């Protein structure tokens, strides 16, 4: 099962600086979601018009440092490659005028920086599902992947000086997170995935068909047969979160939580909704606050739910450590 990075609300404002917390703003809930249907091509960013003919087209470049990526090759030449060198993704289309201004700048900088990052170009018309998966609303849009984690960069054509500033900041963040490789002169090779356990493959197959109930049961069967399968346990937890939140009326859930601050189920439902939408810190803060002002069985229910959130995020996520510290403070 491919593990694609997810970043709810990916697009940052045009020209916005890279936030210092960018590498920590990810929760992989969407990595297990069924593949979305093809979406209409994004509209061009403000000021875009029909693509003007000219020599500086946005596509067609393929080199060890600048290459096209597609749905079929994305895992190998973006996610896996990002474990050793930052990968910048240029979302473009042939009809997009601003793309034809920005792409040559990115390509030239990729060569100038000498392999400290590589540029993967993704045609949104040819890969609409990937564009939708990354929340692309307008193009050009530029993201990066560092160590398998998504980092928003900018949207819309930017001046070269601004692009350089953001790339330098990206490289500093990458170094802080141990991703300091330099791309070699070899084009990225597609790495075949090892054979998957048939039962686990069947569970993911049900998920691809958007059969959440079937997927949940299949993952339960895998865990029952192999209690040490951490991948299946995590997948099951994510699918169960999807099941518990898919039919919720977000407005009503939030209204109920606001009206009943001492109702443990109302607070848990709101926290689960926050988590499913990628609002991780608010979800944790909501339940920590409830634990602080409650007692008895209700307090314990909120505490247990928080612990399940921490398991879902994983021990390496800094929000897990921060949440555990906050929980400890209110418990003791």
MOJOTA-V800259 format. One record per residue. N is the residue number from 1. RES is the residue in one small letter. SS is DSSP state (a for helix, b for strand, c for the rest). OMEGA is omega in degrees with one decimal (NA if undefined). D_FIRST is the distance of its C-alpha to the first C-alpha in Angstrom with 2 decimals. Layout:
BEGIN
{{N RES SS OMEGA D_FIRST} {N RES SS OMEGA D_FIRST}}
END
This chain:
BEGIN
{{1 x c 178.1 0.00} {2 x c 179.2 3.77} {3 x c -178.4 6.35} {4 x c 177.7 9.33} {5 x c 179.3 12.69} {6 x c 178.7 14.77} {7 x c -179.8 18.52} {8 x c -179.6 20.51} {9 x c -171.4 23.69} {10 x c -167.4 22.69} {11 x c 173.8 25.79} {12 x c -178.0 28.70} {13 x c -179.9 32.24} {14 x c 177.2 33.64} {15 x c -178.6 34.91} {16 x c 179.3 33.66} {17 x c 179.6 33.24} {18 x c -178.7 30.01} {19 x c -178.4 30.02} {20 x c -177.8 30.21} {21 x c -170.7 27.54} {22 x a -177.1 25.00} {23 x a -178.0 22.57} {24 x a -174.2 22.72} {25 x c -171.2 22.28} {26 x c 166.3 18.59} {27 x c -170.2 16.76} {28 x a 179.4 13.02} {29 x a -177.1 13.74} {30 x a -176.8 12.78} {31 x a -177.9 9.19} {32 x a -177.2 8.58} {33 x c 177.4 11.46} {34 x c -177.7 11.84} {35 x c -175.0 12.20} {36 x c 176.9 15.86} {37 x c 178.9 18.63} {38 x c -178.2 20.33} {39 x c 174.6 22.81} {40 x c -179.3 26.25} {41 x c 178.7 26.66} {42 x c 176.0 27.45} {43 x b -179.0 31.12} {44 x b 179.1 32.58} {45 x c -177.1 33.41} {46 x c 179.6 36.97} {47 x c -178.2 39.44} {48 x c 175.0 37.26} {49 x c 176.6 38.90} {50 x b -177.0 38.48} {51 x c 178.0 37.36} {52 x c 178.1 40.44} {53 x c 179.2 40.77} {54 x c -175.2 41.12} {55 x c -174.4 40.05} {56 x c 178.0 37.52} {57 x c -176.3 34.71} {58 x c -173.8 31.35} {59 x c 172.3 29.33} {60 x c -179.1 29.72} {61 x c 178.1 29.32} {62 x c 179.5 27.30} {63 x c 178.1 27.98} {64 x c -177.4 26.42} {65 x c -179.7 26.77} {66 x b -175.1 26.42} {67 x b 176.7 24.03} {68 x b 173.9 22.38} {69 x c -178.7 18.68} {70 x c 177.1 16.96} {71 x c -176.5 13.84} {72 x c -174.7 13.22} {73 x c -171.1 13.92} {74 x a -175.8 13.09} {75 x a -175.6 10.28} {76 x a -171.2 12.67} {77 x a 173.1 15.92} {78 x a -173.9 15.44} {79 x a -177.5 12.86} {80 x a -179.6 13.24} {81 x a -178.2 16.89} {82 x a 178.4 17.54} {83 x a -178.9 17.35} {84 x c -178.8 20.70} {85 x c 178.5 22.32} {86 x b 177.6 22.27} {87 x b 176.1 20.88} {88 x b -178.4 22.93} {89 x b 177.5 21.68} {90 x b 176.7 24.54} {91 x b -172.3 23.93} {92 x b 172.0 26.80} {93 x c -176.2 28.33} {94 x c -175.8 31.26} {95 x c -171.2 33.47} {96 x b 179.6 33.11} {97 x a 179.0 36.27} {98 x a 177.2 35.23} {99 x a -177.9 32.14} {100 x a 172.7 34.67} {101 x a -173.4 36.47} {102 x a -172.2 33.57} {103 x a 177.9 31.41} {104 x a 176.9 34.20} {105 x a 179.5 34.72} {106 x a -179.0 31.12} {107 x a 179.9 31.20} {108 x a 179.6 34.52} {109 x a 177.3 33.42} {110 x a 177.5 30.34} {111 x a -177.7 32.82} {112 x a -178.4 35.37} {113 x c 168.3 33.08} {114 x c 175.8 32.60} {115 x c 177.2 28.89} {116 x c 166.2 28.62} {117 x b 174.8 26.01} {118 x b -176.5 24.49} {119 x b 176.1 24.46} {120 x b -176.3 21.65} {121 x b -176.5 23.20} {122 x b 178.7 21.36} {123 x b -174.9 23.48} {124 x c 177.3 22.92} {125 x c -179.3 24.73} {126 x c -176.8 22.47} {127 x c -174.5 19.21} {128 x a -179.5 20.24} {129 x a 177.3 16.91} {130 x a 178.8 15.83} {131 x a 178.7 19.33} {132 x a -178.7 19.10} {133 x a -179.7 15.83} {134 x c 174.1 17.78} {135 x c -178.4 20.88} {136 x c 179.0 23.06} {137 x c 177.5 26.41} {138 x b -177.8 28.67} {139 x b 1.5 28.71} {140 x c 176.5 29.09} {141 x b -175.1 26.57} {142 x b 175.6 25.44} {143 x b 172.8 22.62} {144 x b 173.7 21.42} {145 x b -178.5 18.39} {146 x b 179.7 19.53} {147 x c -179.7 17.55} {148 x c -179.6 14.36} {149 x b -175.2 16.62} {150 x b 178.7 18.15} {151 x b 176.6 21.95} {152 x b 177.7 24.11} {153 x b -179.5 26.97} {154 x b -179.8 29.16} {155 x b -178.6 29.75} {156 x c 178.3 32.50} {157 x c -177.5 34.48} {158 x c 174.0 35.80} {159 x c -177.4 38.68} {160 x a -179.9 37.84} {161 x a 178.4 39.25} {162 x a 178.7 36.89} {163 x a 178.7 33.88} {164 x a -178.5 35.08} {165 x a -178.9 35.52} {166 x a 176.9 31.99} {167 x a 177.9 30.57} {168 x a 177.8 32.78} {169 x a 176.7 31.58} {170 x a -179.2 27.93} {171 x a 175.6 28.79} {172 x a 177.9 30.61} {173 x a 179.0 27.67} {174 x a 179.8 25.42} {175 x a 178.1 28.09} {176 x a -179.1 28.36} {177 x c 171.9 24.69} {178 x c 179.0 25.02} {179 x c -171.7 23.52} {180 x c -178.9 26.62} {181 x c 175.1 25.68} {182 x c -176.7 27.47} {183 x c 178.9 25.92} {184 x c 178.2 27.40} {185 x c -179.5 29.04} {186 x c 175.0 26.17} {187 x c -178.8 23.92} {188 x c -179.9 20.21} {189 x c 177.9 18.67} {190 x c -178.0 15.33} {191 x c -179.8 13.48} {192 x c 178.1 11.82} {193 x c 177.6 8.57} {194 x c 179.4 9.90} {195 x c -179.7 10.05} {196 x c 174.4 7.98} {197 x c -175.7 10.51} {198 x a 179.9 11.75} {199 x a 178.2 12.34} {200 x a 177.4 8.93} {201 x a 178.5 7.81} {202 x a 178.6 10.91} {203 x a 177.8 10.21} {204 x a 177.0 7.21} {205 x a 176.5 9.67} {206 x a 179.1 12.37} {207 x a 177.6 10.82} {208 x a 178.8 10.59} {209 x c -179.6 14.19} {210 x c 176.3 15.11} {211 x c -174.9 16.26} {212 x a 178.7 15.94} {213 x a 179.1 18.43} {214 x a 179.2 16.80} {215 x a 179.8 13.36} {216 x a -179.7 15.39} {217 x a 179.8 17.34} {218 x a 177.3 14.54} {219 x a 176.0 13.06} {220 x a 179.6 16.75} {221 x a 179.1 17.24} {222 x a -179.9 14.56} {223 x a 178.6 16.22} {224 x a -179.4 19.59} {225 x a -178.2 18.99} {226 x c -176.4 17.57} {227 x c -179.3 18.86} {228 x c -178.4 17.66} {229 x c -176.5 13.89} {230 x a 178.4 13.46} {231 x a -179.9 9.72} {232 x a 178.6 10.74} {233 x a 179.6 13.88} {234 x a 179.0 12.56} {235 x a 179.2 10.34} {236 x a 179.8 13.57} {237 x a -179.8 15.71} {238 x a 179.3 14.02} {239 x a 178.8 14.22} {240 x a 175.5 17.75} {241 x a 177.0 18.67} {242 x a -179.4 17.73} {243 x a -174.9 19.82} {244 x a -175.5 22.67} {245 x a -170.5 23.03} {246 x c -176.8 22.25} {247 x c -177.8 25.86} {248 x c 169.7 27.68} {249 x c -172.2 30.48} {250 x a -179.7 29.88} {251 x a -179.8 33.57} {252 x a 179.3 34.77} {253 x a -178.6 32.47} {254 x a 177.7 33.76} {255 x a 178.5 37.31} {256 x a -179.7 37.16} {257 x a 179.1 35.96} {258 x a -177.7 38.76} {259 x a -176.2 41.34} {260 x c -176.4 40.41} {261 x c -179.0 39.60} {262 x c 178.1 40.42} {263 x c -173.7 38.28} {264 x a -178.0 35.31} {265 x a 177.2 33.24} {266 x a 179.9 33.99} {267 x a 178.5 32.90} {268 x a 179.4 29.66} {269 x a 179.3 28.80} {270 x a 179.4 29.56} {271 x a 177.3 27.55} {272 x a 177.2 24.44} {273 x a 177.4 25.00} {274 x a -177.5 25.40} {275 x a -179.4 22.17} {276 x a 179.8 20.19} {277 x c 178.9 21.95} {278 x c 178.4 21.16} {279 x c -169.0 24.71} {280 x a -177.9 23.86} {281 x a 177.2 27.29} {282 x a 178.8 29.28} {283 x a 180.0 27.28} {284 x a -178.1 28.07} {285 x a -180.0 31.64} {286 x a -176.5 32.32} {287 x a 174.9 31.65} {288 x a 178.2 33.33} {289 x a 179.0 36.32} {290 x a 178.4 36.39} {291 x a -177.7 36.37} {292 x a -174.4 39.21} {293 x a -176.8 41.43} {294 x c -179.5 40.74} {295 x c 173.6 41.52} {296 x a -174.7 41.00} {297 x a 179.7 38.27} {298 x a 179.2 37.16} {299 x a -178.7 36.76} {300 x a 178.5 34.73} {301 x a 178.6 32.42} {302 x a 179.0 31.70} {303 x a -179.7 31.25} {304 x a 178.7 28.72} {305 x a 176.9 26.74} {306 x a 179.6 26.84} {307 x a 177.5 25.53} {308 x a 175.2 22.50} {309 x a -178.2 21.95} {310 x a 177.4 22.22} {311 x a -179.4 19.63} {312 x a 179.1 17.16} {313 x a -178.9 18.09} {314 x c -175.1 18.03} {315 x c -177.3 21.09} {316 x c 179.1 20.76} {317 x c -177.9 21.02} {318 x a 177.7 24.77} {319 x a 174.6 24.99} {320 x a -179.8 24.32} {321 x a -179.7 27.28} {322 x a 179.7 29.45} {323 x a 178.4 28.78} {324 x a 178.2 29.59} {325 x a 179.0 32.74} {326 x a 179.2 33.79} {327 x a 179.0 33.28} {328 x a -179.6 35.28} {329 x a -177.8 38.07} {330 x a 178.9 38.58} {331 x a -175.0 38.33} {332 x c NA 40.86}}
END
